[in-house]
Amino acid sequence: MVKNNSTKPEKFEAQLFKAADKLRKNIDAAEYKHIVLGLIFLKYISDSFEELHAKLKECKGKYEGADPEDQDEYKAENVFWVPQNARWSYLHSRAKLPTIGKDLDEAMEKIEKDNPTLKGILPKVYAKPNLDKSSLGGLIDLIGNIALGTEVAKSKDILGKVYEYFLGEFALAEGKKGGQFYTPKSIVKLLVNMLEPYKGRVFDPACGSGGMFVMSEKFVKEHQGRIDDISIYGQESNQTTWKLCRMNLAIRGIDGSQVKWNNEGSFLKNLHPDLKADFVIANPPFNDSDWSGELLQNDGRWEYGTPPTRNANFAWVQHFVYHLAPKGVAGFVLAKGALTSKSSGEDVIRKNLIEAGLVDCIVNLPPKLFLNTQIPASLWFLSNKRHGFNGDRKRDDEILFIDARNLGHLINRRTREFSDEDIAKVASTYHEWRNKDGKYEDEPGFCASVNLEKVRELDYVLSPGRYVGLAEVEDDFVFSERFPELQKEFENQLKEEAELNKRILENLSKIDYKE
């Protein structure tokens, strides 16, 4: 069993996932994630409940005279009420019984019934015939060894680390489909650190599993802000992903009541039509061709031009702009093609956005950051406060371009991520450029502050590489010193290729091929 009191946090999360994944057997990762994350959620709320239940039972201090079976006592402490037969201790005692799947589904039903904010979001998938009940019992034993909802566990954010790690690993296991509900943590962190959502309404109309909201709340906490100063609004078209999001928010005590689900999506059914957000932060689907654009040709959101029916990139951009407050800012991920595209009037929309003074900053991203696509991507930052308000300097005739393609490091062959230092470098560059008393300077090959006249000369193309130039390279290459390093790199590459070829041949030999 994995015990969190004897393992370092990083290794603990990986070990826990590895152990849980062994119990998956023939179940698809897309289905299994709901089974595991549902149990983690149940363990968390049960731990929180049991800890408060014990304090109420003692009847000491502020709990003197309290009734441990009064649901209002738990509501007052922002703790979910867990009925007797849904508590982890009860379910754990029945983990080896063949009826454990039915017991868990009934427990989820009871919790939803007694906690209206959870209605319709908890998984009831444990009684399915394809779920091996001995493996389910093993999973309960595994999760039963972790303290998740106690005060000590909360202070160490054990739940947050486990939940985030599991979401990321399931997204990797699912590949393209998994990436639809999960934006890599380092991308979310970069967006949040650049936008600095200290106070106001935060909106994500393609919210997936809610990572943008969680990171916004975490950012405020880390900077000694008040969580109550932030309110979140969101929309998600995939119901199972929406349920993951609501659980993700609930376990962190974040109000998710304004995070809505509908299967028609944000374009056809905008569930926050009158919202004007202080911050829009999003990672919408890249180059979406199935967004019903033909039904929305005269939509009021298309202030800067009607987006093409076969690509939703600039529909998303204008949807974000439509929901911005008078001093609102937006940061979002977009396919890199949107920086240069001239098809179906996209160049006209881009030009109109630039001439309206909305485009504040563009960040070129390196490859392999995203789990679900190899399409090159960029970050866009739009702002309604480029005229010198709120401590910012007047910059409505400038755009900051940052080329971050050389940042980040590979964590495996397929995946790259930004380090905290990379995130700080990009975010501080933007803040220094934006602030009235900032000490910004152009850095060849990395960043450039460009006048709109130059952007007009280049036909409103927004690729940072066109503006930042080449990095200055010091001529310190000594062949005699570098040759052994280059030789070693070449040898390692040959070894990797030989190993790959060996595995391919082994797999081919296992194929029972008949003419």
C-alpha positions as a printed NumPy array, in Angstrom:
array([[  0.   ,   0.   ,   0.   ],
       [  1.032,   3.592,  -0.617],
       [  1.321,   5.659,   2.545],
       [  1.675,   9.4  ,   2.236],
       [  3.579,   9.803,   5.51 ],
       [  6.63 ,   7.939,   4.228],
       [  6.91 ,   9.133,   0.65 ],
       [  7.858,  12.461,  -0.854],
       [  4.849,  14.256,  -2.452],
       [  6.095,  13.974,  -6.046],
       [  6.842,  10.252,  -5.75 ],
       [  3.701,   9.668,  -3.725],
       [  1.378,  10.917,  -6.492],
       [  3.18 ,   8.898,  -9.17 ],
       [  3.214,   5.746,  -7.02 ],
       [ -0.446,   6.137,  -6.191],
       [ -1.416,   6.503,  -9.833],
       [  0.723,   3.549, -10.84 ],
       [ -0.952,   1.38 ,  -8.2  ],
       [ -4.426,   2.577,  -9.229],
       [ -3.661,   2.023, -12.912],
       [ -2.664,  -1.601, -12.223],
       [ -6.215,  -2.203, -11.036],
       [ -7.647,  -0.787, -14.263],
       [ -7.199,  -4.049, -16.194],
       [ -9.405,  -3.975, -19.328],
       [-11.314,  -0.764, -18.533],
       [-10.773,   2.169, -20.883],
       [ -8.972,   5.155, -19.314],
       [-11.837,   7.479, -20.287],
       [-14.219,   5.402, -18.152],
       [-11.767,   4.545, -15.394],
       [-10.97 ,   8.168, -14.561],
       [-14.541,   8.683, -13.307],
       [-14.278,   5.587, -11.127],
       [-11.013,   6.688,  -9.499],
       [-11.719,  10.42 ,  -9.233],
       [-15.184,   9.71 ,  -7.848],
       [-13.644,   7.611,  -5.057],
       [-11.042,  10.301,  -4.336],
       [-13.862,  12.838,  -4.08 ],
       [-15.836,  10.547,  -1.759],
       [-12.796,   9.954,   0.469],
       [-12.147,  13.704,   0.694],
       [-15.658,  14.745,   1.722],
       [-15.896,  11.801,   4.114],
       [-12.595,  12.754,   5.803],
       [-13.785,  16.349,   6.174],
       [-17.109,  15.182,   7.551],
       [-15.602,  12.694,  10.03 ],
       [-13.148,  15.269,  11.388],
       [-15.912,  17.811,  12.043],
       [-18.221,  15.054,  13.336],
       [-15.621,  14.164,  15.985],
       [-15.312,  17.818,  17.081],
       [-19.086,  18.204,  17.323],
       [-19.283,  14.998,  19.335],
       [-16.745,  16.355,  21.851],
       [-18.95 ,  19.446,  22.392],
       [-15.985,  21.63 ,  23.399],
       [-15.264,  25.3  ,  22.781],
       [-17.342,  26.783,  19.969],
       [-18.962,  23.372,  19.423],
       [-20.415,  23.196,  22.946],
       [-24.013,  22.019,  22.781],
       [-23.748,  21.11 ,  19.087],
       [-25.564,  18.115,  17.62 ],
       [-23.217,  15.948,  15.474],
       [-26.203,  14.66 ,  13.486],
       [-27.57 ,  18.124,  12.617],
       [-26.901,  18.862,   8.915],
       [-26.934,  22.618,   9.558],
       [-23.8  ,  22.29 ,  11.701],
       [-21.913,  21.075,   8.635],
       [-23.33 ,  23.695,   6.296],
       [-22.137,  26.381,   8.729],
       [-18.561,  25.042,   8.401],
       [-18.778,  24.62 ,   4.594],
       [-18.494,  20.82 ,   4.973],
       [-20.64 ,  18.406,   2.957],
       [-23.066,  16.256,   4.959],
       [-22.328,  12.536,   4.442],
       [-25.117,  10.07 ,   5.4  ],
       [-24.263,   7.054,   7.575],
       [-24.17 ,   4.462,   4.774],
       [-22.128,   6.745,   2.505],
       [-19.254,   7.359,   4.92 ],
       [-15.886,   5.987,   3.933],
       [-15.5  ,   3.877,   7.088],
       [-18.737,   2.046,   6.288],
       [-17.909,   1.523,   2.599],
       [-14.324,   0.489,   3.352],
       [-15.631,  -2.22 ,   5.697],
       [-17.65 ,  -3.626,   2.768],
       [-14.89 ,  -3.335,   0.137],
       [-14.498,  -7.123,  -0.265],
       [-18.227,  -7.866,  -0.637],
       [-19.661,  -8.558,  -4.127],
       [-22.255,  -5.814,  -3.532],
       [-19.662,  -3.021,  -3.094],
       [-20.437,  -1.54 ,  -6.536],
       [-24.133,  -1.199,  -5.675],
       [-23.201,   0.205,  -2.237],
       [-21.052,   2.928,  -3.834],
       [-23.705,   3.942,  -6.371],
       [-26.276,   4.209,  -3.57 ],
       [-23.826,   6.239,  -1.484],
       [-23.367,   8.726,  -4.33 ],
       [-27.148,   9.029,  -4.697],
       [-27.581,   9.695,  -0.962],
       [-24.836,  12.351,  -0.905],
       [-26.421,  14.166,  -3.851],
       [-29.835,  14.033,  -2.205],
       [-28.542,  15.651,   1.009],
       [-26.261,  18.187,  -0.753],
       [-28.178,  19.995,  -3.529],
       [-25.02 ,  21.685,  -4.902],
       [-23.739,  18.22 ,  -5.876],
       [-26.946,  17.11 ,  -7.582],
       [-26.289,  15.329, -10.861],
       [-22.477,  15.515, -10.776],
       [-21.306,  12.418,  -8.869],
       [-20.521,   9.193, -10.795],
       [-22.831,   6.2  , -10.362],
       [-20.78 ,   3.716, -12.362],
       [-19.57 ,   1.266,  -9.738],
       [-22.179,  -1.475, -10.215],
       [-21.384,  -1.911, -13.923],
       [-20.714,  -5.548, -14.844],
       [-17.382,  -4.757, -16.599],
       [-15.906,  -3.413, -13.348],
       [-14.182,  -6.256, -11.509],
       [-15.351,  -6.042,  -7.897],
       [-12.086,  -7.402,  -6.454],
       [-10.178,  -4.662,  -8.295],
       [-12.695,  -2.123,  -6.991],
       [-12.078,  -3.387,  -3.466],
       [ -8.341,  -3.039,  -4.022],
       [ -8.836,   0.533,  -5.211],
       [-10.853,   1.351,  -2.087],
       [ -8.07 ,  -0.101,   0.076],
       [ -5.499,   1.966,  -1.83 ],
       [ -7.351,   5.272,  -1.492],
       [ -8.351,   4.394,   2.068],
       [ -4.712,   4.752,   3.131],
       [ -4.591,   8.456,   2.203],
       [ -5.779,  11.279,   4.429],
       [ -7.419,  13.749,   2.052],
       [ -9.964,  15.907,   3.849],
       [ -8.384,  16.442,   7.271],
       [ -7.021,  19.835,   8.279],
       [ -3.431,  18.561,   8.056],
       [ -4.003,  17.126,   4.571],
       [ -5.705,  20.334,   3.445],
       [ -2.77 ,  22.423,   4.668],
       [ -0.413,  20.305,   2.561],
       [ -2.829,  20.382,  -0.406],
       [ -2.502,  16.605,  -0.738],
       [ -5.87 ,  16.36 ,  -2.473],
       [ -4.998,  19.089,  -4.986],
       [ -1.735,  17.383,  -5.882],
       [ -3.312,  13.954,  -6.248],
       [ -6.32 ,  15.219,  -8.236],
       [ -4.214,  17.338, -10.628],
       [ -1.702,  14.54 , -11.15 ],
       [ -4.439,  12.007, -11.867],
       [ -6.203,  14.334, -14.315],
       [ -2.945,  14.833, -16.213],
       [ -2.09 ,  11.123, -16.28 ],
       [ -5.569,  10.161, -17.469],
       [ -5.345,  12.809, -20.185],
       [ -2.028,  11.269, -21.313],
       [ -3.568,   7.776, -21.269],
       [ -6.541,   8.922, -23.35 ],
       [ -4.417,  10.843, -25.82 ],
       [ -6.32 ,  13.187, -28.13 ],
       [ -9.703,  12.813, -26.405],
       [ -8.208,  13.275, -22.945],
       [ -6.647,  16.598, -23.863],
       [-10.106,  18.024, -24.452],
       [-10.794,  18.144, -20.72 ],
       [ -7.296,  19.008, -19.506],
       [ -5.018,  21.979, -20.198],
       [ -1.428,  21.299, -19.054],
       [ -0.711,  22.881, -15.69 ],
       [  2.255,  24.985, -16.845],
       [  0.144,  26.617, -19.595],
       [ -2.62 ,  27.439, -17.109],
       [ -0.068,  28.801, -14.652],
       [  1.491,  31.034, -17.321],
       [ -1.893,  32.447, -18.37 ],
       [ -2.904,  33.121, -14.768],
       [  0.436,  34.691, -13.834],
       [  0.223,  37.036, -16.814],
       [ -3.419,  38.03 , -16.223],
       [ -3.171,  38.303, -12.398],
       [ -6.874,  37.744, -11.585],
       [ -6.836,  39.225,  -8.069],
       [-10.399,  40.501,  -7.992],
       [-13.513,  40.315, -10.152],
       [-15.401,  37.95 , -12.428],
       [-13.408,  35.177, -14.13 ],
       [-14.973,  33.555, -17.206],
       [-14.026,  30.429, -19.172],
       [-16.614,  29.439, -21.805],
       [-14.707,  26.228, -22.682],
       [-13.801,  25.27 , -19.13 ],
       [-13.02 ,  21.532, -19.393],
       [-12.184,  20.13 , -15.952],
       [-11.873,  23.609, -14.415],
       [ -8.095,  24.033, -14.261],
       [ -8.243,  27.749, -15.098],
       [-10.569,  28.406, -12.149],
       [ -8.533,  26.337,  -9.696],
       [ -5.305,  28.096, -10.662],
       [ -6.964,  31.54 , -10.413],
       [ -8.092,  30.815,  -6.858],
       [ -4.668,  29.381,  -6.001],
       [ -2.977,  32.479,  -7.428],
       [ -5.042,  34.758,  -5.202],
       [ -4.242,  32.659,  -2.122],
       [ -0.515,  32.688,  -2.874],
       [ -0.572,  36.457,  -3.157],
       [ -2.481,  36.947,   0.112],
       [ -5.634,  38.055,  -1.674],
       [ -9.22 ,  37.356,  -0.687],
       [-10.839,  34.35 ,  -2.361],
       [-14.247,  35.956,  -1.835],
       [-13.161,  38.745,  -4.196],
       [-13.304,  36.326,  -7.136],
       [-16.441,  34.84 ,  -8.717],
       [-16.251,  32.301, -11.499],
       [-18.43 ,  31.676, -14.538],
       [-18.041,  28.892, -17.049],
       [-19.612,  26.681, -19.64 ],
       [-18.829,  23.173, -20.906],
       [-20.562,  21.157, -23.641],
       [-19.331,  17.696, -22.581],
       [-21.436,  16.519, -19.653],
       [-18.923,  14.055, -18.184],
       [-16.188,  16.689, -18.362],
       [-18.522,  19.204, -16.7  ],
       [-19.076,  16.737, -13.859],
       [-15.301,  16.419, -13.424],
       [-15.084,  20.211, -13.325],
       [-17.792,  20.553, -10.686],
       [-16.111,  17.91 ,  -8.502],
       [-12.744,  19.599,  -9.04 ],
       [-14.234,  22.864,  -7.763],
       [-16.274,  21.322,  -4.943],
       [-13.299,  19.612,  -3.309],
       [-11.556,  22.98 ,  -3.134],
       [-14.547,  24.801,  -1.692],
       [-14.987,  26.903,  -4.855],
       [-18.537,  27.945,  -5.749],
       [-19.264,  26.285,  -9.094],
       [-22.947,  27.226,  -9.303],
       [-22.286,  29.493, -12.305],
       [-20.369,  26.817, -14.201],
       [-23.013,  25.467, -16.567],
       [-23.423,  22.508, -18.885],
       [-25.349,  22.304, -22.113],
       [-24.7  ,  20.01 , -25.064],
       [-25.241,  22.764, -27.634],
       [-22.093,  24.653, -26.641],
       [-21.232,  28.305, -26.001],
       [-21.974,  29.535, -29.528],
       [-25.486,  28.14 , -30.008],
       [-26.563,  28.448, -26.375],
       [-24.722,  31.161, -24.477],
       [-25.75 ,  30.573, -20.852],
       [-24.172,  33.838, -19.624],
       [-25.506,  36.229, -22.286],
       [-25.251,  39.381, -20.155],
       [-21.96 ,  38.617, -18.386],
       [-19.195,  41.201, -18.645],
       [-16.107,  39.577, -17.155],
       [-13.022,  41.234, -15.697],
       [-10.954,  38.262, -16.83 ],
       [-11.537,  35.806, -19.656],
       [ -9.155,  32.847, -19.588],
       [ -9.592,  29.866, -21.91 ],
       [ -8.175,  27.094, -24.058],
       [-10.873,  26.532, -26.718],
       [-10.737,  23.669, -29.27 ],
       [ -8.212,  24.4  , -32.045],
       [ -9.529,  24.988, -35.594],
       [-12.977,  23.608, -34.752],
       [-14.863,  22.997, -38.004],
       [-18.058,  21.703, -36.379],
       [-19.255,  24.767, -34.492],
       [-22.53 ,  25.476, -36.392],
       [-21.182,  28.698, -37.859],
       [-23.68 ,  28.548, -40.729],
       [-26.501,  29.092, -38.199],
       [-24.881,  32.207, -36.712],
       [-24.037,  34.378, -39.72 ],
       [-25.722,  37.495, -38.317],
       [-24.843,  37.003, -34.662],
       [-24.32 ,  40.181, -32.63 ],
       [-20.99 ,  38.919, -31.308],
       [-19.288,  39.272, -34.706],
       [-18.413,  42.952, -34.271],
       [-15.074,  42.613, -36.068],
       [-16.16 ,  40.349, -38.924],
       [-18.117,  37.151, -39.557],
       [-15.918,  34.123, -38.799],
       [-15.661,  31.351, -41.42 ],
       [-18.107,  28.488, -40.984],
       [-15.3  ,  25.893, -41.166],
       [-13.061,  27.333, -38.454],
       [-14.148,  28.648, -35.039],
       [-10.857,  30.332, -34.036],
       [-12.053,  33.903, -34.588],
       [-15.554,  33.045, -33.386],
       [-13.951,  32.193, -30.026],
       [-11.866,  35.383, -30.056],
       [-14.937,  37.547, -30.645],
       [-16.951,  35.571, -28.084],
       [-14.253,  36.45 , -25.533],
       [-14.247,  40.123, -26.55 ],
       [-18.048,  40.256, -26.349],
       [-17.888,  39.166, -22.71 ],
       [-15.131,  41.572, -21.636],
       [-15.969,  44.302, -19.114],
       [-15.004,  47.92 , -20.027],
       [-11.622,  47.381, -18.327],
       [-11.494,  43.617, -18.818],
       [ -8.563,  41.552, -20.081],
       [ -8.465,  38.178, -21.834],
       [ -5.764,  35.547, -22.124],
       [ -6.304,  32.427, -24.198],
       [ -4.679,  29.699, -26.272],
       [ -5.183,  29.668, -30.034],
       [ -3.789,  27.647, -32.937],
       [ -0.747,  29.435, -34.35 ],
       [ -2.329,  29.586, -37.794],
       [ -4.637,  32.354, -36.521],
       [ -1.594,  34.663, -36.352],
       [ -1.131,  34.619, -40.128],
       [ -4.229,  33.127, -41.782],
       [ -5.725,  34.996, -44.738],
       [ -8.474,  32.506, -45.581],
       [-12.206,  33.243, -45.483],
       [-11.796,  36.758, -44.102],
       [ -9.792,  35.804, -40.99 ],
       [ -7.155,  38.382, -41.914],
       [ -9.838,  41.087, -41.945],
       [-11.035,  40.132, -38.457],
       [ -7.438,  40.11 , -37.183],
       [ -6.813,  43.528, -38.735],
       [ -9.983,  44.954, -37.153],
       [ -9.021,  43.635, -33.713],
       [ -5.567,  45.217, -34.042],
       [ -6.892,  48.552, -35.274],
       [ -9.413,  48.581, -32.421],
       [ -6.439,  48.576, -30.054],
       [ -7.409,  45.288, -28.405],
       [ -4.33 ,  43.15 , -29.059],
       [ -1.926,  43.609, -26.155],
       [  0.541,  40.72 , -26.326],
       [  1.249,  37.593, -28.382],
       [  3.348,  34.698, -27.07 ],
       [  4.751,  32.074, -29.433],
       [  4.727,  28.649, -27.729],
       [  7.149,  25.733, -28.243],
       [  5.899,  22.378, -29.62 ],
       [  4.823,  19.357, -27.535],
       [  3.139,  21.352, -24.753],
       [ -0.31 ,  19.919, -25.373],
       [ -1.436,  16.332, -24.845],
       [ -4.154,  16.262, -27.483],
       [ -2.604,  17.913, -30.525],
       [  0.625,  18.589, -32.366],
       [ -0.86 ,  21.767, -33.894],
       [  1.474,  24.71 , -33.101],
       [ -0.085,  27.122, -30.607],
       [  0.207,  30.664, -29.299],
       [ -1.147,  32.745, -26.432],
       [ -3.162,  35.891, -27.113],
       [ -3.741,  38.675, -24.6  ],
       [ -6.452,  41.224, -25.36 ],
       [ -7.155,  44.229, -23.155],
       [ -9.728,  46.977, -22.79 ],
       [ -7.401,  49.006, -20.578],
       [ -4.489,  49.952, -22.833],
       [ -5.066,  53.682, -22.436],
       [ -3.066,  54.317, -19.264],
       [ -5.533,  53.372, -16.52 ],
       [ -5.   ,  51.626, -13.178],
       [ -1.226,  52.046, -13.002],
       [ -0.678,  50.701, -16.527],
       [  1.104,  52.85 , -19.063],
       [ -0.541,  54.048, -22.272],
       [  0.32 ,  51.518, -24.98 ],
       [ -2.66 ,  51.469, -27.347],
       [ -0.397,  51.881, -30.389],
       [  2.002,  49.056, -29.406],
       [  1.951,  45.262, -29.23 ],
       [  4.371,  43.132, -27.219],
       [  5.676,  40.046, -29.016],
       [  7.328,  37.238, -27.035],
       [  8.926,  34.221, -28.699],
       [  9.021,  31.445, -26.09 ],
       [  9.832,  28.603, -28.501],
       [ 13.22 ,  28.012, -26.868],
       [ 11.791,  27.746, -23.353],
       [ 10.524,  24.627, -21.581],
       [ 11.981,  21.166, -21.082],
       [ 10.954,  17.665, -22.127],
       [  9.455,  15.496, -19.385],
       [  9.225,  12.558, -21.809],
       [  9.617,  12.066, -25.568],
       [  6.174,  13.461, -26.351],
       [  5.633,  16.163, -23.768],
       [  7.256,  19.463, -22.893],
       [  6.44 ,  21.755, -19.986],
       [  7.471,  25.184, -18.7  ],
       [  9.444,  25.446, -15.474],
       [  8.57 ,  28.066, -12.851],
       [ 11.581,  30.041, -14.089],
       [ 10.264,  29.968, -17.673],
       [  6.848,  31.158, -16.492],
       [  8.431,  33.946, -14.42 ],
       [ 10.557,  35.091, -17.388],
       [  7.579,  35.431, -19.748],
       [  5.167,  36.874, -17.161],
       [  7.643,  39.426, -15.775],
       [  8.508,  40.572, -19.313],
       [  4.826,  41.295, -19.927],
       [  4.377,  43.051, -16.566],
       [  7.481,  45.21 , -16.974],
       [  6.31 ,  46.23 , -20.448],
       [  2.772,  46.966, -19.276],
       [  3.494,  48.812, -16.025],
       [  3.964,  52.559, -15.924],
       [  7.275,  52.314, -14.026],
       [  8.404,  49.047, -15.616],
       [ 11.981,  48.447, -16.75 ],
       [ 11.202,  46.681, -19.999],
       [ 13.823,  46.328, -22.761],
       [ 13.661,  44.499, -26.091],
       [ 15.658,  41.263, -26.117],
       [ 16.678,  40.036, -29.594],
       [ 15.281,  36.592, -30.267],
       [ 12.909,  36.746, -27.297],
       [ 10.777,  39.893, -27.069],
       [ 10.028,  43.14 , -28.89 ],
       [  7.629,  46.017, -28.326],
       [  6.362,  46.942, -31.782],
       [  4.551,  50.041, -33.01 ],
       [  1.318,  49.42 , -34.924],
       [  2.843,  51.051, -37.994],
       [  5.3  ,  48.16 , -38.236],
       [  2.438,  45.651, -37.867],
       [  0.586,  47.405, -40.706],
       [  3.699,  47.162, -42.879],
       [  3.733,  43.403, -42.369],
       [  0.052,  43.166, -43.354],
       [ -1.221,  42.582, -39.795],
       [  0.634,  39.306, -39.366],
       [  1.12 ,  38.59 , -35.64 ],
       [  3.873,  35.938, -35.617],
       [  6.401,  36.969, -32.922],
       [  9.249,  35.543, -34.995],
       [  8.678,  38.31 , -37.574],
       [  9.362,  40.991, -34.985],
       [ 11.784,  39.78 , -32.312],
       [ 14.664,  39.027, -34.689],
       [ 17.506,  36.623, -33.949],
       [ 19.141,  36.178, -30.576],
       [ 22.637,  37.547, -30.168],
       [ 25.041,  34.599, -30.109],
       [ 28.396,  34.847, -28.429],
       [ 31.214,  33.455, -30.571],
       [ 32.648,  31.155, -27.918],
       [ 32.459,  27.852, -29.797],
       [ 35.718,  25.883, -29.37 ],
       [ 35.643,  22.777, -31.548],
       [ 38.16 ,  20.792, -29.499],
       [ 36.022,  21.31 , -26.381],
       [ 32.654,  20.667, -27.983],
       [ 33.609,  17.654, -30.127],
       [ 33.483,  15.078, -27.251],
       [ 30.035,  16.402, -26.228],
       [ 28.723,  16.202, -29.786],
       [ 30.143,  12.697, -30.176],
       [ 28.424,  11.594, -26.949],
       [ 25.088,  13.084, -28.083],
       [ 25.421,  11.228, -31.418],
       [ 26.187,   7.918, -29.668],
       [ 23.184,   8.314, -27.357],
       [ 20.942,   9.006, -30.321],
       [ 22.181,   5.846, -32.073],
       [ 21.477,   3.816, -28.907],
       [ 17.935,   5.193, -28.656],
       [ 17.258,   4.378, -32.327],
       [ 18.639,   0.847, -31.901],
       [ 16.433,   0.287, -28.84 ],
       [ 13.375,   1.591, -30.705],
       [ 14.08 ,  -0.701, -33.691],
       [ 14.493,  -3.657, -31.315],
       [ 11.085,  -2.982, -29.708],
       [  9.429,  -2.622, -33.127],
       [ 10.852,  -5.978, -34.272],
       [  9.75 ,  -7.63 , -31.002],
       [  6.202,  -6.32 , -31.454],
       [  6.109,  -7.397, -35.099],
       [  7.211, -10.91 , -34.126],
       [  4.167, -11.174, -31.846],
       [  1.755, -10.548, -34.712],
       [  0.142, -13.772, -35.956],
       [  0.095, -12.904, -39.656],
       [ -1.438, -15.279, -42.186],
       [ -1.515, -14.739, -45.965]])
